[in-house]
Amino acid sequence: MRCQPNFFGAIATSLIVFVSTPPLWAELPPALKISQQDLNSLPQMASLIYVSPLANSNGDGSPNNPYPSITAAIASKPIAGTVIQLNQGLYSVQNGEIFPIRLPAGVTLRSEPSIKGVNTIISGSGKFISPSFASQNITILANDDVRIEGVSVTNPETRGTALWVESGKRVSILNNTFINSNREGIFLTGSANTVISDNIFKKNGANGMSAVGSSTGEIRNNTFEDTGFGIAIGQRSQVMVSNNNIINNVDGIIISNLAAPTLRNNLISDNKRNGIAILKDRKGYPTPDLGTSGNLGKNIFRNNLGQDLNNNSGVTQVAVGNELNPKKVTGKIAFVGDAPATPAPEIAVTPLPMARVVPPTVSAINPTDIEITRSPQPNLPAPISLPRALPPSQNSILIDSLPAVPPIITNNPSRLTAPPVTPAIVPTVTSPSASPQEILIDRDPVPMAPPRAFVNQPVRRSPITSPKPAAQPIPIIPESIAAPIPSQVNFNPRIAALVPLPASESAPYLVVIASNDEATLSRVRSAVPDAKLIPSRFGNIIKVQGYPDRDRAEVLRIIMKSEIGLDARVVHENSL
C-alpha cells in the first residue's frame, strides 16, 4: 500500500535547501541558527516570558504569574531568542529595577509596538563604564542581536542617556518613544551596527540621538523634535539617515569630525537655527553624502529660521536633488556631481573629541548671521547653481499633535489597565553646569520651549469588530485571495500585542499551519487578523504571517504553540 506524503516531513526535507538563505542581517548569532535536527526542539531553545510591574514578587515569568521586573526576568538567564513581554506600567526602582538594564545577546524586549509603547515606561539611570566614553549614566545597555520594540524610555539623571549601544552588532530599535532624557535618547559608539526605525525622539535635553565612533547602520522613518540637535553625527560614523522627520529643534543635523553619513529623503523643517550644519575639522573632512547626480538626496528643507544648509567645513560638499531655499545656503556647495566629496588622505592623529558648538540664544538669532563655531564665519561664495526643487516625500506624514492612546484593556486580571497616559511622566532635569547660552555636541543639556508636534502616524493592526457570515467549505484558491473570515472570531488583544509586526520588505519566511479547517483559521485570526489560506503542493494551508528574517518568524511560531495551542511551522516560501 502506498503511503500518503507527510506534510511536515516534506517541509523539513525542503528546509535543507534553504538553510543557507541569508537573513535580514548578514550573519545570525549561533544560538539563532536552526538546523533540521534542531527544528523540533526549538521550544526548549527559545521562550516567551512575561513581566508586569504589579506582579507577585515570586513570579516565574508565566502569563498568569509574570516576573515583577525586567531585572528579575534577566536574572533568569534568558537565552538568545527569548522574548521578554512587558505589560503596561512604569518600570523603575520602585518595582525592583536595577539600572542600567543590561539586555543579553539575542534577547527581545517588547511591549506594544503599535502604539510605540506610550503606556509602558522604563525610567531610571545607572553607572556604566564605557570603553569609548568612560563613566556614563544610562538606562538600557544593548548587546549583540538585541531587539527593543514598543516601549518608552526616559533617563532624568544629569547627563543621562536612555539607550546606549557600545559596539553592539545587529541591534534593532523599532517603534519606541525616547522622551525627556536629560541628555539624549540613543547613543551609538564603538563599532555599533544598528537599525533604528519608526521611533519618536522628543524633548531630550541635548540630542535626539548621537552616532559616533565607527558606528554604522540605518536611522530611518523616525521623528526627532523639540531638542538641542535632532541628530549629532561625529568621529568616523557612517550611518544611513533616511525618511526621517527632523523638526522643531535648535539644529536639525550636526555633522563633524571624519563622519561620512548618507542622508536621503528626510524632512528637515522648522528648526530654530540650521537644518544641517557641517562643522570644520581637519583639511578635507567631514564628507557626508547629501545626494549625487546618480542618487538624488531628496531631502526637503522648510521654514528653518537660520540656514537650510550651513557648510562651515571648508570642503566643497556635493548636494544634488534636494528641496531647499538657495538664499539659506552657506559655504561651498556643488549642486551637480556624480560623487560626494573625496576624503583627504588620513593621517595619524590623537583621538577625536566631539565638536563643540556655541550658539546664540534662540530669541537672538538673526537668520542672516548664523554662527556654528567660536570664530566668525568667513564670507563664502554663493552656490554654483540653483538646486532642483523636488516634491514632498511620500514617507513624511505630518499631523498636528501626538494623539493620546487609550490602554489596551483585556479580561486578564494580571494585565495592568492604567488610565491613558503620555510618556512625559518624568520632568526633564537641567544640569546645573549647563548654560542656556551653550550647546555641546558632546551632549550638555539645553532648555527648550515646547513647539507643536509633527510625528509619523503610528500604524496599527485593526481588530475585527464585525465578523462576516460563515463561509462555504474552503476550496483551493489562489495565493492573492484571502479566505472569508469565519463567523466566530473573538479578537484577543493580549495575544495580538505579542505578535512581531512584519516588515515592509519581502517576507520569504512563512509561519504556516497544516490545516484548512475553518475553526482553526478562526483561532489564528483571533491573534493575527490577516491570516489566510494559501495553496501549496500539499493542498490549502493557513499562512499566519511572513517575515524577512527567520528569528521573528520563530517567535510567532512559539506564540501560536504556547498561546493558542496550534502546531505552526516556519518554512521558506520556495518550499511550498
C-alpha positions as CSV (number, residue, x, y, z in Angstrom):
1,M,0.0,0.0,0.0
2,R,1.4,3.4,-1.0
3,C,1.9,5.8,1.9
4,Q,0.4,9.3,1.9
5,P,3.0,12.1,1.8
6,N,3.8,13.5,5.2
7,F,3.4,17.3,5.1
8,F,5.9,18.3,7.8
9,G,8.4,15.6,6.7
10,A,8.5,17.1,3.2
11,I,8.9,20.6,4.6
12,A,11.8,19.5,6.8
13,T,13.4,18.0,3.8
14,S,12.9,21.1,1.8
15,L,14.5,23.3,4.5
16,I,17.8,21.6,3.8
17,V,17.9,23.6,0.5
18,F,17.1,26.9,2.1
19,V,19.1,26.7,5.4
20,S,21.8,28.9,3.8
21,T,19.5,31.6,2.6
22,P,20.8,35.0,4.1
23,P,18.5,36.5,6.7
24,L,18.0,40.3,7.3
25,W,21.5,40.5,8.9
26,A,24.4,39.0,7.1
27,E,25.1,36.5,9.9
28,L,22.8,35.2,12.7
29,P,24.3,34.5,16.1
30,P,25.0,30.8,16.7
31,A,22.1,30.5,19.1
32,L,19.6,31.6,16.4
33,K,20.9,29.3,13.6
34,I,18.4,26.5,13.2
35,S,19.4,23.2,11.6
36,Q,17.0,20.4,10.5
37,Q,17.6,18.4,13.6
38,D,17.0,21.4,15.9
39,L,13.7,22.3,14.3
40,N,11.5,20.2,16.6
41,S,13.5,21.1,19.7
42,L,13.2,24.9,19.3
43,P,10.7,25.3,22.1
44,Q,13.4,24.2,24.6
45,M,15.9,26.6,23.0
46,A,13.7,29.8,22.9
47,S,10.9,31.0,25.2
48,L,8.4,33.8,25.8
49,I,8.5,35.2,29.3
50,Y,6.2,37.8,30.9
51,V,6.8,40.8,33.1
52,S,4.4,43.1,34.9
53,P,5.3,45.9,37.4
54,L,2.3,44.9,39.6
55,A,3.2,41.2,39.6
56,N,3.9,38.8,42.5
57,S,7.5,39.2,43.8
58,N,7.8,35.4,43.4
59,G,6.7,35.4,39.7
60,D,8.0,32.8,37.4
61,G,7.5,34.6,34.0
62,S,4.4,32.7,33.0
63,P,1.3,34.6,31.7
64,N,-0.6,34.2,34.9
65,N,2.4,34.7,37.2
66,P,4.8,37.2,35.5
67,Y,8.1,38.5,36.8
68,P,7.8,41.8,38.7
69,S,10.6,43.5,36.9
70,I,12.8,43.3,33.8
71,T,15.8,42.8,36.1
72,A,14.1,39.7,37.5
73,A,13.5,38.4,34.0
74,I,17.1,38.9,33.1
75,A,18.3,37.2,36.3
76,S,16.6,34.0,35.0
77,K,19.3,34.0,32.3
78,P,17.2,34.1,29.1
79,I,19.0,32.6,26.1
80,A,19.2,34.1,22.6
81,G,15.8,34.1,21.0
82,T,13.9,34.8,24.2
83,V,11.2,37.5,24.1
84,I,10.6,39.4,27.3
85,Q,7.0,40.7,27.0
86,L,6.1,43.7,29.2
87,N,2.7,44.6,30.4
88,Q,1.7,48.2,30.6
89,G,3.0,50.3,33.6
90,L,6.1,52.1,35.0
91,Y,9.3,50.2,35.3
92,S,11.6,51.9,37.8
93,V,13.5,51.3,41.0
94,Q,10.1,51.2,42.8
95,N,9.2,47.9,41.2
96,G,12.7,46.4,41.7
97,E,14.6,47.5,38.6
98,I,18.4,47.8,38.8
99,F,19.9,50.2,36.3
100,P,21.4,50.1,33.9
101,I,19.3,47.3,32.4
102,R,21.8,45.1,30.5
103,L,19.9,43.2,27.8
104,P,21.7,39.9,27.0
105,A,22.7,39.0,23.4
106,G,19.8,37.8,21.2
107,V,17.0,38.8,23.6
108,T,14.0,40.9,22.6
109,L,12.4,43.4,25.0
110,R,8.9,44.1,23.8
111,S,5.6,45.7,24.9
112,E,3.2,47.4,22.4
113,P,4.9,48.4,19.1
114,S,1.6,49.5,17.5
115,I,1.3,52.5,19.9
116,K,5.1,53.0,20.4
117,G,5.0,52.0,24.0
118,V,3.2,55.1,25.3
119,N,1.8,53.2,28.2
120,T,4.9,51.2,29.0
121,I,7.6,53.5,30.5
122,I,11.1,52.5,31.6
123,S,12.5,55.3,33.7
124,G,15.8,55.2,35.6
125,S,19.6,55.6,35.4
126,G,22.7,53.7,36.5
127,K,26.5,54.0,36.1
128,F,28.1,52.3,33.0
129,I,31.9,52.5,32.3
130,S,32.1,52.9,28.5
131,P,35.3,51.7,26.8
132,S,34.8,54.8,24.5
133,F,33.5,57.5,26.8
134,A,34.3,56.5,30.4
135,S,31.6,56.8,33.1
136,Q,28.1,57.3,31.8
137,N,24.5,57.5,33.3
138,I,22.4,55.2,31.2
139,T,19.0,53.4,31.4
140,I,19.5,50.4,29.0
141,L,22.6,48.8,27.5
142,A,22.0,46.8,24.3
143,N,24.2,43.8,23.5
144,D,24.6,42.0,20.1
145,D,21.4,40.9,18.3
146,V,19.1,42.7,20.9
147,R,15.7,43.9,19.7
148,I,13.7,46.6,21.5
149,E,10.1,47.2,20.5
150,G,7.1,49.2,21.8
151,V,8.5,50.8,25.0
152,S,9.0,54.4,26.2
153,V,12.4,55.1,27.8
154,T,13.5,58.1,29.8
155,N,16.6,59.0,31.8
156,P,16.1,62.1,34.1
157,E,19.5,61.8,35.6
158,T,22.1,64.6,34.9
159,R,23.8,63.8,31.7
160,G,21.5,60.8,31.3
161,T,21.1,58.7,28.2
162,A,18.2,56.4,27.6
163,L,19.8,53.7,25.4
164,W,23.5,53.1,25.0
165,V,24.9,50.8,22.2
166,E,28.6,50.1,22.7
167,S,29.8,48.2,19.7
168,G,26.6,46.0,19.7
169,K,26.1,44.3,16.4
170,R,22.7,43.8,14.6
171,V,20.8,45.7,17.2
172,S,17.2,46.6,16.2
173,I,15.3,49.5,17.8
174,L,11.8,49.7,16.5
175,N,8.6,51.5,17.3
176,N,9.6,53.1,20.6
177,T,9.4,56.5,22.3
178,F,12.5,58.2,23.7
179,I,11.4,61.2,25.7
180,N,12.6,63.6,28.4
181,S,16.1,62.2,28.9
182,N,18.5,64.8,30.3
183,R,21.0,64.2,27.5
184,E,19.9,62.1,24.6
185,G,17.6,59.2,23.6
186,I,20.2,56.9,21.9
187,F,24.0,56.9,21.8
188,L,25.9,54.8,19.3
189,T,29.6,54.3,19.8
190,G,32.5,51.9,19.1
191,S,31.6,49.7,16.1
192,A,27.9,49.7,16.8
193,N,25.7,48.4,14.0
194,T,22.0,49.2,14.4
195,V,18.7,49.6,12.7
196,I,16.7,52.5,14.4
197,S,13.3,52.7,12.7
198,D,9.9,54.2,13.4
199,N,10.7,55.7,16.8
200,I,9.8,59.1,18.3
201,F,12.5,61.2,19.9
202,K,11.1,64.1,21.8
203,K,12.1,66.7,24.4
204,N,15.5,65.2,25.1
205,G,17.9,67.7,26.7
206,A,20.8,67.7,24.2
207,N,20.3,65.4,21.2
208,G,17.6,63.1,19.9
209,M,20.4,60.7,19.2
210,S,24.2,60.6,18.7
211,A,26.2,58.4,16.3
212,V,30.0,58.4,16.9
213,G,32.9,56.0,16.9
214,S,32.8,53.9,13.8
215,S,29.1,53.3,14.1
216,T,27.1,52.1,11.0
217,G,23.5,51.0,10.3
218,E,20.3,52.7,9.3
219,I,18.3,55.6,11.0
220,R,15.0,55.6,9.2
221,N,11.3,56.6,9.5
222,N,11.8,58.3,12.9
223,T,10.7,61.7,14.3
224,F,13.2,63.9,16.0
225,E,11.7,67.0,17.6
226,D,11.9,69.6,20.3
227,T,15.5,69.1,21.4
228,G,19.0,70.6,21.0
229,F,20.3,68.7,18.0
230,G,17.9,66.3,16.3
231,I,20.8,64.0,15.3
232,A,24.5,64.5,16.0
233,I,26.9,62.5,13.8
234,G,30.7,62.6,14.6
235,Q,34.0,60.9,14.7
236,R,34.1,58.2,12.0
237,S,30.4,57.3,11.9
238,Q,28.9,56.2,8.5
239,V,25.2,55.8,9.3
240,M,22.5,56.0,6.7
241,V,19.8,58.6,7.6
242,S,16.7,58.3,5.6
243,N,12.9,59.2,5.6
244,N,13.0,60.9,9.0
245,N,11.1,64.0,10.2
246,I,13.6,66.3,11.9
247,I,11.6,69.3,13.2
248,N,11.5,72.0,15.8
249,N,15.0,71.5,17.2
250,V,17.8,74.1,17.6
251,D,19.7,72.4,14.7
252,G,18.3,69.5,12.7
253,I,21.5,67.5,12.0
254,I,25.1,68.3,13.0
255,I,28.0,66.5,11.2
256,S,31.5,66.8,12.5
257,N,35.0,65.2,12.6
258,L,35.6,62.5,10.0
259,A,32.0,61.4,9.7
260,A,30.6,60.3,6.4
261,P,26.9,59.7,6.8
262,T,24.4,59.3,3.9
263,L,21.3,61.5,4.0
264,R,18.3,60.7,1.9
265,N,14.6,61.8,1.7
266,N,14.5,63.5,5.1
267,L,12.1,66.3,6.1
268,I,14.2,68.9,7.9
269,S,11.7,71.6,9.0
270,D,11.0,74.5,11.5
271,N,14.4,74.2,13.3
272,K,15.4,77.3,15.2
273,R,18.8,77.6,13.6
274,N,20.3,75.3,10.9
275,G,18.6,72.5,9.0
276,I,22.0,70.8,8.5
277,A,25.3,72.1,9.8
278,I,28.7,70.7,8.7
279,L,31.4,71.6,11.1
280,K,35.0,72.3,10.3
281,D,37.6,69.6,11.2
282,R,40.9,68.9,9.6
283,K,41.5,69.5,6.0
284,G,39.2,67.5,3.7
285,Y,36.6,66.4,6.3
286,P,33.8,65.7,7.0
287,T,32.5,64.1,3.8
288,P,28.7,63.5,4.1
289,D,26.7,62.2,1.1
290,L,23.9,64.7,0.6
291,G,22.9,63.4,-2.9
292,T,24.6,62.9,-6.3
293,S,23.5,63.1,-9.9
294,G,23.0,59.3,-9.9
295,N,21.4,59.1,-6.5
296,L,19.5,62.3,-5.6
297,G,19.4,63.4,-2.0
298,K,15.6,64.2,-1.9
299,N,16.0,65.9,1.4
300,I,13.3,68.6,2.0
301,F,14.2,71.8,3.9
302,R,11.4,74.1,5.1
303,N,10.9,77.0,7.4
304,N,14.3,76.7,9.2
305,L,14.9,80.0,11.0
306,G,18.6,80.1,10.1
307,Q,20.3,78.3,7.3
308,D,18.9,75.3,5.5
309,L,22.4,74.0,4.7
310,N,25.3,75.6,6.6
311,N,28.7,74.2,5.4
312,N,31.4,75.6,7.5
313,S,33.8,72.7,6.8
314,G,35.8,74.4,4.1
315,V,35.2,71.3,1.9
316,T,33.1,71.7,-1.2
317,Q,30.1,69.4,-0.4
318,V,28.1,67.9,-3.3
319,A,24.3,68.1,-2.6
320,V,22.2,67.2,-5.7
321,G,18.5,66.9,-5.8
322,N,17.4,68.5,-2.5
323,E,14.5,70.9,-2.0
324,L,15.8,74.0,-0.2
325,N,16.0,77.8,-0.3
326,P,19.1,78.9,-2.2
327,K,19.2,82.0,-0.1
328,K,19.6,79.8,3.0
329,V,22.8,78.1,1.9
330,T,26.2,79.0,3.4
331,G,29.6,77.6,2.4
332,K,30.9,75.7,-0.7
333,I,28.0,73.7,-2.1
334,A,28.0,72.0,-5.5
335,F,24.5,71.2,-6.9
336,V,25.9,68.9,-9.6
337,G,28.3,66.0,-9.2
338,D,28.5,62.2,-9.5
339,A,30.0,61.5,-6.1
340,P,30.3,63.0,-2.6
341,A,33.3,65.0,-1.6
342,T,36.5,62.9,-1.8
343,P,38.1,62.4,1.7
344,A,41.6,63.7,2.2
345,P,44.4,61.2,2.9
346,E,44.1,60.3,6.6
347,I,47.0,60.9,8.9
348,A,47.7,59.6,12.4
349,V,46.0,61.9,14.9
350,T,45.0,61.9,18.6
351,P,41.5,60.5,19.4
352,L,38.8,62.8,18.2
353,P,36.7,64.8,20.7
354,M,33.2,65.6,19.8
355,A,33.0,69.1,18.2
356,R,31.9,72.0,20.4
357,V,29.1,74.3,19.2
358,V,28.3,77.6,20.9
359,P,25.1,79.2,19.5
360,P,23.5,82.5,20.5
361,T,20.2,82.3,22.4
362,V,17.3,81.2,20.2
363,S,15.5,84.5,20.7
364,A,18.5,86.5,19.5
365,I,19.2,84.5,16.3
366,N,19.5,86.6,13.1
367,P,18.8,84.4,10.0
368,T,21.4,86.2,8.1
369,D,24.1,85.9,10.8
370,I,24.4,82.3,12.0
371,E,27.5,81.1,13.8
372,I,28.3,77.5,14.5
373,T,31.9,77.8,15.8
374,R,33.6,80.1,18.2
375,S,35.1,82.1,15.3
376,P,33.0,84.2,13.0
377,Q,32.1,82.6,9.7
378,P,34.1,83.6,6.6
379,N,32.4,85.3,3.7
380,L,31.8,82.3,1.4
381,P,30.8,82.4,-2.3
382,A,27.2,81.9,-3.4
383,P,26.0,78.5,-4.6
384,I,27.2,77.4,-8.0
385,S,23.7,77.0,-9.4
386,L,20.2,76.8,-8.1
387,P,19.1,73.4,-6.7
388,R,16.4,71.4,-8.3
389,A,13.1,71.5,-6.4
390,L,11.6,68.2,-5.6
391,P,8.0,67.3,-4.4
392,P,7.5,66.5,-0.7
393,S,8.4,63.0,0.4
394,Q,5.6,60.5,0.4
395,N,7.2,58.9,3.5
396,S,6.7,62.0,5.7
397,I,3.3,62.3,7.4
398,L,2.6,65.4,9.4
399,I,-0.2,65.7,11.9
400,D,-0.9,68.4,14.4
401,S,-0.1,66.6,17.6
402,L,0.6,63.2,19.1
403,P,-2.8,61.7,20.0
404,A,-3.5,60.3,23.4
405,V,-3.7,56.5,23.1
406,P,-6.0,54.6,25.4
407,P,-4.6,51.5,27.2
408,I,-5.3,48.0,25.9
409,I,-7.9,46.5,28.2
410,T,-8.3,42.8,28.4
411,N,-10.1,40.3,30.7
412,N,-6.7,39.1,32.0
413,P,-6.5,40.2,35.7
414,S,-2.7,40.1,35.6
415,R,-2.5,42.8,32.9
416,L,-2.3,46.4,34.1
417,T,-5.0,48.6,32.7
418,A,-3.8,52.1,33.7
419,P,-5.7,55.2,32.5
420,P,-4.4,56.8,29.3
421,V,-1.0,58.5,29.9
422,T,1.5,60.3,27.9
423,P,5.2,59.3,28.1
424,A,6.1,62.6,29.6
425,I,5.8,61.4,33.2
426,V,9.2,62.5,34.4
427,P,10.2,66.1,34.2
428,T,13.3,67.0,32.4
429,V,16.2,67.7,34.7
430,T,18.5,70.5,33.6
431,S,22.1,70.1,34.5
432,P,23.3,72.9,36.9
433,S,26.5,73.1,34.9
434,A,24.8,73.7,31.6
435,S,24.3,77.2,30.3
436,P,21.3,78.2,28.2
437,Q,23.8,80.0,26.0
438,E,25.7,76.9,25.1
439,I,25.1,73.7,23.2
440,L,27.7,70.9,23.3
441,I,27.6,68.2,20.7
442,D,29.0,66.0,23.5
443,R,25.6,66.3,25.0
444,D,25.3,69.0,27.6
445,P,21.6,69.7,28.0
446,V,19.8,72.8,26.6
447,P,16.4,74.0,27.8
448,M,13.9,74.2,25.1
449,A,10.4,75.7,24.6
450,P,7.9,73.1,23.5
451,P,6.7,73.7,20.0
452,R,3.9,72.0,18.1
453,A,4.4,68.3,17.4
454,F,4.9,66.7,14.0
455,V,5.0,62.9,14.2
456,N,4.9,59.9,12.0
457,Q,1.4,58.5,12.2
458,P,1.5,55.1,14.1
459,V,0.5,52.0,12.1
460,R,-2.0,49.9,14.0
461,R,-3.5,46.5,13.3
462,S,-7.3,46.9,13.4
463,P,-9.1,44.3,15.4
464,I,-12.1,42.5,13.8
465,T,-15.2,44.2,15.1
466,S,-17.9,43.0,12.8
467,P,-17.5,39.3,11.8
468,K,-18.7,38.2,8.4
469,P,-21.1,35.4,7.8
470,A,-19.9,31.8,7.8
471,A,-18.1,30.8,4.6
472,Q,-18.8,27.7,2.5
473,P,-16.3,24.8,2.6
474,I,-12.9,26.1,1.6
475,P,-11.8,25.3,-2.0
476,I,-8.3,25.5,-3.3
477,I,-7.8,29.2,-4.0
478,P,-5.1,31.5,-5.5
479,E,-2.4,32.9,-3.2
480,S,-3.7,36.5,-3.5
481,I,-7.3,35.7,-2.5
482,A,-7.8,35.6,1.3
483,A,-10.3,33.2,2.8
484,P,-13.6,34.6,4.2
485,I,-13.5,35.4,7.9
486,P,-15.3,32.8,9.9
487,S,-18.5,33.7,11.7
488,Q,-17.0,33.5,15.2
489,V,-13.7,35.4,15.6
490,N,-13.0,36.6,19.1
491,F,-10.1,39.1,18.7
492,N,-7.6,38.7,21.6
493,P,-5.6,41.9,22.0
494,R,-3.3,40.4,24.6
495,I,-2.0,37.8,22.3
496,A,-2.1,40.1,19.3
497,A,0.2,42.5,21.1
498,L,2.8,39.7,21.3
499,V,2.9,39.1,17.6
500,P,6.0,40.7,15.9
501,L,5.0,43.1,13.2
502,P,6.0,42.2,9.7
503,A,8.5,44.5,7.8
504,S,7.7,46.3,4.6
505,E,10.3,44.4,2.6
506,S,10.0,40.9,1.2
507,A,8.9,38.2,3.6
508,P,10.2,34.8,2.5
509,Y,10.0,33.1,5.9
510,L,6.4,32.0,6.4
511,V,4.6,30.8,9.6
512,V,2.2,28.1,8.4
513,I,-0.3,25.6,9.9
514,A,-1.1,22.4,8.1
515,S,-4.9,22.9,8.1
516,N,-7.7,24.4,6.1
517,D,-10.2,24.0,8.8
518,E,-12.5,27.0,9.4
519,A,-12.4,26.7,13.2
520,T,-8.6,26.6,13.2
521,L,-8.4,29.6,10.9
522,S,-10.8,31.4,13.3
523,R,-8.4,30.7,16.2
524,V,-5.4,32.0,14.3
525,R,-7.3,35.2,13.3
526,S,-8.0,35.9,16.9
527,A,-4.4,37.0,17.2
528,V,-3.4,37.7,13.5
529,P,-6.5,39.0,11.7
530,D,-4.6,39.0,8.3
531,A,-4.1,35.2,8.4
532,K,-5.4,33.4,5.3
533,L,-5.5,30.2,3.3
534,I,-2.9,29.8,0.6
535,P,-2.3,26.9,-1.9
536,S,0.7,24.7,-1.6
537,R,1.8,21.4,-3.1
538,F,0.2,19.7,-0.1
539,G,-3.2,21.5,-0.6
540,N,-4.6,24.5,1.1
541,I,-2.8,25.5,4.3
542,I,-3.0,28.5,6.7
543,K,-0.4,31.2,6.3
544,V,-0.3,33.1,9.6
545,Q,2.3,35.7,8.6
546,G,5.6,36.2,6.8
547,Y,8.9,37.9,7.8
548,P,12.1,38.8,6.1
549,D,14.1,37.1,8.9
550,R,13.7,33.8,10.5
551,D,14.1,34.8,14.1
552,R,10.8,36.8,14.2
553,A,9.0,34.0,12.4
554,E,10.2,31.6,15.1
555,V,8.8,33.9,17.8
556,L,5.4,33.9,16.1
557,R,5.6,30.1,15.8
558,I,6.2,29.8,19.5
559,I,3.3,32.2,20.3
560,M,0.9,30.0,18.1
561,K,2.0,27.0,20.1
562,S,2.1,28.4,23.7
563,E,-0.8,30.8,23.5
564,I,-3.3,29.2,21.0
565,G,-2.2,25.6,21.1
566,L,-1.6,25.2,17.3
567,D,1.3,23.4,15.8
568,A,2.8,26.0,13.5
569,R,6.0,25.7,11.5
570,V,8.4,28.1,9.8
571,V,9.1,27.4,6.1
572,H,10.7,29.2,3.3
573,E,8.2,30.4,0.6
574,N,10.1,28.5,-2.1
575,S,9.5,25.2,-0.3
576,L,5.7,25.4,-0.8
